[in-house]
Amino acid sequence: MSKVEPNAEPTIGRLVADASRDVSTLVQSEIALAKSELKVSVKAGGVGAALLAVAGFLGLLIVILLSFTVAYFIVMAGLHPAWAFLIVTGFYVLLAALLVLIGIRKIKKVRAPVKTIATSKQIPAALKGKPSKASLDA
C-alpha cells in the first residue's frame, strides 16, 4: 500500500470526485430546504383557502338573508308577499343576464398571443444557427 503524503497535491480524479460529492450534497441540501419551505407554504395556503371558502359560504348566506329582508321591506310597504319576492327574484334574473352579457363580451376579446407564437417559431432556427425568415424580413 502506498501512503499519501499530507503535503502532496491531490490528483485531478480526486478533485473531480470531491467536487462531485460537494455538488451532490449541496443539491440534496437545497432540495431538503425547498421541501421544508413548501410544507410551510402549502399549510398556510391551505388554511387561507379554507378561510376564503368559509367566507364565500357566509357571503352566500348574507345575500340570501338580505334578499329576504328586501322582500319583507317591500311587503311592509303594502305589496303582497308573492309580488315582493317576485320583484327580488326578477332583480337577480336581470343581474345574472347582465353578468352573462358582460362575460360573453370579455371572452370574445380573448385572442391568441400572436407575438409569442411568432417568436417561438424562430427558436428552432436560432438553435441551429440559421437566421429565421422573420428576422431576414426585418
Backbone bond lengths (Angstrom), bond angles and torsions (degrees), N, CA, C in turn:
res aa  C-N    CA-C-N  psi(-1)  N-CA   C-N-CA  omega(-1)  CA-C   N-CA-C  phi
1 M - - - 1.450 - - 1.514 109.86 -
2 S 1.326 113.55 141.99 1.462 116.82 179.45 1.514 108.78 -98.58
3 K 1.273 114.52 142.58 1.453 121.04 -179.02 1.523 108.82 -94.39
4 V 1.345 117.54 134.17 1.461 121.30 178.28 1.520 107.54 -89.35
5 E 1.313 114.28 126.14 1.460 118.77 179.01 1.524 109.61 -75.54
6 P 1.326 117.64 143.52 1.462 119.94 -178.35 1.519 112.27 -65.18
7 N 1.318 119.19 -29.58 1.460 121.97 -178.47 1.517 111.96 -91.09
8 A 1.307 118.57 -1.31 1.464 121.49 -177.45 1.524 109.46 -70.68
9 E 1.325 116.14 144.61 1.460 121.74 179.04 1.522 108.90 -75.31
10 P 1.336 117.21 137.37 1.457 119.24 179.64 1.531 110.42 -69.43
11 T 1.303 114.78 152.43 1.466 119.17 179.42 1.515 110.11 -78.66
12 I 1.323 115.92 165.35 1.466 120.94 179.47 1.526 109.32 -62.59
13 G 1.322 116.30 -41.18 1.464 119.85 178.86 1.517 111.77 -59.47
14 R 1.336 115.32 -41.24 1.468 120.22 179.26 1.535 110.66 -65.79
15 L 1.344 116.49 -41.29 1.463 120.57 178.81 1.530 110.99 -63.80
16 V 1.328 116.54 -42.35 1.467 120.38 179.49 1.530 110.16 -64.99
17 A 1.334 116.63 -42.31 1.461 120.62 179.12 1.532 110.53 -63.05
18 D 1.335 116.78 -43.61 1.470 120.45 178.59 1.521 110.95 -63.78
19 A 1.342 116.40 -44.19 1.468 120.21 -179.86 1.523 110.48 -63.58
20 S 1.321 116.32 -41.93 1.464 120.95 178.87 1.525 110.76 -62.26
21 R 1.325 117.30 -43.66 1.462 121.91 178.53 1.535 110.51 -63.34
22 D 1.337 116.25 -43.02 1.466 120.05 -178.90 1.536 111.29 -65.79
23 V 1.334 116.13 -41.13 1.466 119.62 178.62 1.525 109.71 -65.14
24 S 1.320 117.11 -41.91 1.466 121.21 178.28 1.518 110.56 -61.24
25 T 1.313 117.64 -43.96 1.464 121.68 178.75 1.529 110.63 -63.78
26 L 1.323 116.35 -41.60 1.461 120.92 179.28 1.522 110.95 -63.11
27 V 1.329 117.11 -45.23 1.463 120.95 -179.72 1.527 110.05 -63.57
28 Q 1.330 117.57 -43.47 1.463 120.67 178.85 1.527 111.21 -62.65
29 S 1.322 116.30 -39.62 1.465 120.05 178.78 1.527 110.90 -66.14
30 E 1.326 116.59 -40.84 1.462 120.51 179.15 1.523 110.96 -65.58
31 I 1.330 116.82 -39.19 1.468 120.56 177.95 1.518 110.11 -64.73
32 A 1.321 117.80 -42.94 1.467 121.40 178.31 1.529 110.86 -62.54
33 L 1.333 116.42 -41.26 1.461 120.52 178.27 1.527 110.52 -64.26
34 A 1.339 116.26 -44.35 1.462 119.96 179.42 1.527 110.94 -61.52
35 K 1.347 117.06 -41.25 1.464 120.15 178.90 1.521 111.36 -61.70
36 S 1.317 116.42 -44.13 1.466 118.92 -178.41 1.528 110.73 -66.82
37 E 1.329 117.13 -39.40 1.461 119.61 177.93 1.521 110.95 -66.33
38 L 1.338 117.19 -40.01 1.456 120.40 -179.57 1.519 111.68 -66.34
39 K 1.341 117.25 -36.07 1.461 119.66 177.87 1.525 110.65 -59.53
40 V 1.322 116.01 -44.11 1.464 120.50 179.44 1.524 109.96 -65.81
41 S 1.333 116.65 -43.67 1.462 120.48 -178.56 1.525 111.37 -65.68
42 V 1.328 116.69 -43.40 1.461 120.17 -179.69 1.520 110.94 -64.42
43 K 1.320 116.40 -40.66 1.468 120.17 178.99 1.532 110.02 -62.70
44 A 1.333 116.71 -46.01 1.462 120.20 179.15 1.527 110.33 -65.18
45 G 1.324 116.71 -39.67 1.460 120.48 178.65 1.512 111.85 -65.23
46 G 1.331 116.65 -38.91 1.464 120.52 177.97 1.518 111.76 -64.79
47 V 1.310 116.39 -43.57 1.468 120.44 177.90 1.530 109.27 -63.65
48 G 1.319 116.69 -42.91 1.472 120.29 179.06 1.524 111.75 -62.45
49 A 1.338 116.92 -42.72 1.460 120.82 179.38 1.528 110.68 -65.17
50 A 1.326 116.90 -39.66 1.466 120.19 178.25 1.524 110.97 -64.11
51 L 1.327 116.34 -42.23 1.467 119.68 178.47 1.523 111.39 -64.09
52 L 1.341 116.72 -38.72 1.468 119.92 177.09 1.523 111.11 -66.04
53 A 1.325 117.75 -37.50 1.462 121.01 178.08 1.531 110.68 -64.67
54 V 1.315 116.56 -43.45 1.471 120.41 177.80 1.529 110.27 -63.48
55 A 1.329 116.74 -42.56 1.463 120.35 178.78 1.534 110.36 -63.39
56 G 1.335 117.55 -39.52 1.460 120.54 177.50 1.521 111.60 -63.59
57 F 1.327 116.41 -42.20 1.470 120.59 177.83 1.530 110.33 -62.65
58 L 1.323 117.20 -45.36 1.465 120.45 178.06 1.529 110.86 -63.00
59 G 1.324 116.65 -37.63 1.469 120.46 176.62 1.523 111.55 -61.51
60 L 1.328 115.99 -40.47 1.465 120.48 177.22 1.529 110.39 -63.04
61 L 1.326 116.26 -43.67 1.463 119.44 177.40 1.537 111.31 -62.12
62 I 1.321 116.00 -38.16 1.471 120.09 179.48 1.520 110.51 -63.69
63 V 1.339 116.83 -42.46 1.465 120.14 179.31 1.527 110.08 -62.59
64 I 1.325 116.92 -41.95 1.472 119.96 179.96 1.533 110.54 -64.24
65 L 1.319 116.36 -47.69 1.471 119.49 179.99 1.523 111.73 -64.60
66 L 1.325 116.88 -38.39 1.459 120.39 177.89 1.526 110.42 -64.75
67 S 1.326 117.20 -35.60 1.462 120.74 177.60 1.526 110.85 -63.43
68 F 1.336 116.12 -44.03 1.462 119.27 176.33 1.522 111.20 -62.13
69 T 1.318 116.08 -40.73 1.464 120.48 -179.96 1.522 111.09 -60.81
70 V 1.335 116.21 -46.75 1.468 120.46 179.64 1.526 109.96 -62.24
71 A 1.328 116.49 -43.51 1.463 119.63 179.54 1.527 111.09 -60.95
72 Y 1.323 117.27 -42.74 1.471 119.56 179.86 1.526 112.20 -70.24
73 F 1.322 118.00 -29.92 1.469 119.57 173.47 1.521 110.28 -65.64
74 I 1.324 116.32 -37.56 1.471 119.59 176.97 1.526 109.85 -66.23
75 V 1.339 116.90 -38.06 1.473 120.50 176.26 1.523 109.68 -62.75
76 M 1.344 116.89 -40.99 1.463 120.62 179.01 1.524 111.28 -63.37
77 A 1.336 117.73 -24.87 1.457 121.18 179.15 1.528 111.00 -77.95
78 G 1.353 116.83 -7.36 1.451 118.91 174.32 1.514 115.01 115.99
79 L 1.320 119.88 1.23 1.458 121.94 -179.22 1.528 110.13 -90.07
80 H 1.311 115.73 152.08 1.467 120.96 178.02 1.536 108.78 -63.38
81 P 1.355 118.45 143.58 1.469 120.65 -178.11 1.527 114.06 -56.44
82 A 1.320 118.26 -36.41 1.468 120.28 179.51 1.533 110.57 -62.10
83 W 1.332 116.61 -43.71 1.479 119.88 179.10 1.530 110.79 -67.63
84 A 1.305 116.81 -37.40 1.467 120.21 -179.91 1.534 110.53 -62.28
85 F 1.352 116.24 -45.84 1.467 119.24 179.71 1.527 111.30 -69.90
86 L 1.345 117.02 -31.21 1.462 120.16 177.12 1.531 110.60 -67.75
87 I 1.302 117.79 -36.37 1.471 121.45 177.31 1.529 110.28 -64.15
88 V 1.313 116.92 -45.27 1.468 120.56 179.34 1.524 110.03 -63.85
89 T 1.329 117.44 -43.01 1.471 121.20 178.25 1.522 110.43 -62.79
90 G 1.319 117.04 -43.37 1.473 121.13 178.31 1.517 111.54 -59.59
91 F 1.344 116.97 -38.97 1.460 120.31 176.91 1.523 110.79 -59.28
92 Y 1.345 116.36 -44.72 1.468 119.78 -179.67 1.526 111.78 -67.91
93 V 1.331 117.63 -33.95 1.465 120.43 176.89 1.530 109.99 -64.73
94 L 1.317 116.40 -45.08 1.473 119.94 178.16 1.528 111.47 -63.56
95 L 1.320 116.94 -41.50 1.462 121.23 179.02 1.531 110.38 -62.92
96 A 1.331 117.04 -43.55 1.466 120.76 178.80 1.519 111.12 -63.52
97 A 1.336 117.13 -42.16 1.467 120.37 178.94 1.527 110.94 -62.99
98 L 1.319 116.77 -41.97 1.465 120.57 178.35 1.528 110.98 -62.51
99 L 1.326 116.96 -43.58 1.460 120.67 179.09 1.529 111.83 -65.02
100 V 1.330 117.36 -36.66 1.467 121.02 176.75 1.525 109.86 -63.49
101 L 1.318 117.84 -45.91 1.470 121.04 179.89 1.526 111.63 -62.09
102 I 1.325 116.84 -43.69 1.465 120.37 178.83 1.529 109.69 -64.65
103 G 1.340 117.33 -42.35 1.460 121.29 178.93 1.519 112.16 -61.67
104 I 1.331 117.70 -42.44 1.471 121.32 178.64 1.519 110.39 -63.37
105 R 1.324 117.60 -42.37 1.479 120.50 177.45 1.528 111.35 -60.43
106 K 1.319 116.35 -43.40 1.471 119.87 179.87 1.523 110.74 -65.05
107 I 1.323 117.99 -40.47 1.464 121.06 -179.54 1.527 110.80 -65.76
108 K 1.329 116.77 -37.30 1.471 119.66 179.74 1.527 112.38 -66.77
109 K 1.319 117.40 -19.98 1.467 120.98 179.18 1.520 112.97 -81.59
110 V 1.329 117.59 -8.13 1.465 121.41 -179.05 1.522 108.96 -71.66
111 R 1.314 116.62 127.47 1.464 122.60 -179.84 1.518 109.34 -127.07
112 A 1.303 115.68 159.65 1.468 121.20 176.47 1.529 109.01 -69.22
113 P 1.329 117.76 148.94 1.471 120.82 178.40 1.536 110.22 -75.66
114 V 1.323 116.35 85.20 1.464 122.37 -172.58 1.529 111.92 -60.15
115 K 1.313 117.76 -46.44 1.475 120.86 -177.88 1.531 110.75 -64.43
116 T 1.318 117.05 -41.89 1.467 120.51 -179.99 1.522 110.79 -64.21
117 I 1.322 116.85 -42.36 1.461 120.51 178.59 1.520 110.29 -62.27
118 A 1.340 116.91 -42.17 1.461 120.50 -179.29 1.528 111.48 -64.59
119 T 1.320 116.99 -43.75 1.468 118.61 -179.29 1.515 111.85 -71.78
120 S 1.349 117.05 -33.19 1.467 118.55 179.31 1.521 111.69 -69.15
121 K 1.319 117.52 -25.70 1.469 120.56 176.40 1.530 111.20 -71.48
122 Q 1.321 117.39 -20.21 1.463 121.57 179.42 1.528 112.45 -82.79
123 I 1.316 118.03 -17.61 1.466 121.57 -174.51 1.531 112.82 -61.76
124 P 1.343 120.57 -48.90 1.468 118.68 -178.90 1.534 113.02 -58.14
125 A 1.328 116.95 -41.27 1.458 119.72 179.08 1.526 111.10 -67.01
126 A 1.315 116.81 -37.38 1.467 120.17 179.78 1.525 110.68 -67.02
127 L 1.326 117.31 -36.65 1.460 120.27 178.46 1.525 111.86 -68.21
128 K 1.324 116.22 -28.52 1.459 120.50 177.99 1.531 111.90 -84.58
129 G 1.333 116.49 -6.63 1.462 120.75 178.17 1.520 113.21 85.19
130 K 1.318 116.98 13.09 1.459 121.29 179.53 1.515 109.06 -103.27
131 P 1.329 117.78 139.69 1.466 118.91 175.27 1.523 109.32 -71.24
132 S 1.321 115.91 139.47 1.460 119.58 -179.26 1.511 109.93 -80.26
133 K 1.324 115.60 163.63 1.446 122.16 -179.14 1.539 110.71 -61.77
134 A 1.348 115.62 -39.12 1.463 120.55 -178.72 1.525 111.67 -66.06
135 S 1.351 116.88 -38.46 1.467 118.63 -179.12 1.522 111.13 -73.56
136 L 1.336 117.32 -26.31 1.461 119.84 175.97 1.512 111.48 -72.47
137 D 1.338 116.83 -32.28 1.461 121.73 179.81 1.520 111.51 -72.86
138 A 1.316 118.49 -23.61 1.473 122.05 -174.39 1.489 112.74 -73.86
